[in-house]
């Protein structure tokens, strides 16, 4: 695991956990907007570093509490309509796969909406190479502050949460679930759609809530797929 964003960890975690939070915190400026960042680099650090060098592009991730590695695995970005993702600025990704260090060009990474070739696999992202466009300090600062304001206005961080739950779901079904109060101590936020809050519940409670919503989608013939990664599924494989 990296920073833990978009990760639902079981109440009893496995005895051995490999944490990459302090694995590689380096950022190398190769010039002309090309930067190499380790998987452990916080997104805010990467953004501030490229801004100070006169480049930008991913300020929309300034409010995300995550690391570069996780952001690549999830292809972090804005909604489908904006079509702006971290992968738009990637050139290559360095990973550990089956005990071998490999480099994947962007076209080999199978990036999609909130997904990549690395999600739910044994691949471990080690670092990535980016190419960013030039941007004035004034513009990059404006974009960062704009993103922080949007996050404050729209995201519910009053209780522990794991960010967005589904990469695809029916807004009507989510709104129905909110009204009937499905979930108990782990429930959907009234402020942020597709966002569950933990009000003293357990990981098992959260999983049951997610599964109930998935069953509703199936019964009504609506598409539903998870964005959050549930560790219990991986542990039981």
Secondary structure as the mmCIF struct_conf table of DSSP 4:
data_model
#
loop_
_struct_conf.conf_type_id
_struct_conf.id
_struct_conf.beg_label_comp_id
_struct_conf.beg_label_asym_id
_struct_conf.beg_label_seq_id
_struct_conf.end_label_comp_id
_struct_conf.end_label_asym_id
_struct_conf.end_label_seq_id
BEND BEND1 UNK A 3 UNK A 3
TURN_TY1_P TURN_TY1_P1 UNK A 5 UNK A 6
STRN STRN1 UNK A 7 UNK A 8
BEND BEND2 UNK A 11 UNK A 12
BEND BEND3 UNK A 15 UNK A 15
TURN_TY1_P TURN_TY1_P2 UNK A 21 UNK A 23
STRN STRN2 UNK A 27 UNK A 31
TURN_TY1_P TURN_TY1_P3 UNK A 32 UNK A 33
STRN STRN3 UNK A 34 UNK A 38
TURN_TY1_P TURN_TY1_P4 UNK A 39 UNK A 40
STRN STRN4 UNK A 42 UNK A 42
HELX_RH_AL_P HELX_RH_AL_P1 UNK A 43 UNK A 52
TURN_TY1_P TURN_TY1_P5 UNK A 53 UNK A 54
STRN STRN5 UNK A 55 UNK A 56
BEND BEND4 UNK A 57 UNK A 57
HELX_RH_3T_P HELX_RH_3T_P1 UNK A 59 UNK A 61
TURN_TY1_P TURN_TY1_P6 UNK A 62 UNK A 63
STRN STRN6 UNK A 67 UNK A 67
HELX_RH_AL_P HELX_RH_AL_P2 UNK A 68 UNK A 74
TURN_TY1_P TURN_TY1_P7 UNK A 75 UNK A 75
STRN STRN7 UNK A 77 UNK A 77
BEND BEND5 UNK A 78 UNK A 78
TURN_TY1_P TURN_TY1_P8 UNK A 80 UNK A 82
STRN STRN8 UNK A 85 UNK A 85
HELX_RH_3T_P HELX_RH_3T_P2 UNK A 86 UNK A 89
STRN STRN9 UNK A 90 UNK A 97
TURN_TY1_P TURN_TY1_P9 UNK A 98 UNK A 99
STRN STRN10 UNK A 100 UNK A 105
HELX_RH_3T_P HELX_RH_3T_P3 UNK A 106 UNK A 108
BEND BEND6 UNK A 109 UNK A 109
STRN STRN11 UNK A 112 UNK A 112
TURN_TY1_P TURN_TY1_P10 UNK A 113 UNK A 114
STRN STRN12 UNK A 115 UNK A 115
TURN_TY1_P TURN_TY1_P11 UNK A 117 UNK A 120
BEND BEND7 UNK A 121 UNK A 122
STRN STRN13 UNK A 124 UNK A 131
STRN STRN14 UNK A 133 UNK A 134
HELX_RH_AL_P HELX_RH_AL_P3 UNK A 137 UNK A 154
BEND BEND8 UNK A 158 UNK A 159
STRN STRN15 UNK A 160 UNK A 164
STRN STRN16 UNK A 166 UNK A 168
HELX_RH_AL_P HELX_RH_AL_P4 UNK A 171 UNK A 180
TURN_TY1_P TURN_TY1_P12 UNK A 181 UNK A 185
STRN STRN17 UNK A 186 UNK A 188
BEND BEND9 UNK A 190 UNK A 192
TURN_TY1_P TURN_TY1_P13 UNK A 193 UNK A 194
STRN STRN18 UNK A 195 UNK A 198
BEND BEND10 UNK A 199 UNK A 200
HELX_RH_AL_P HELX_RH_AL_P5 UNK A 203 UNK A 219
TURN_TY1_P TURN_TY1_P14 UNK A 220 UNK A 221
STRN STRN19 UNK A 225 UNK A 226
BEND BEND11 UNK A 228 UNK A 228
STRN STRN20 UNK A 229 UNK A 230
HELX_RH_AL_P HELX_RH_AL_P6 UNK A 231 UNK A 235
TURN_TY1_P TURN_TY1_P15 UNK A 236 UNK A 236
#
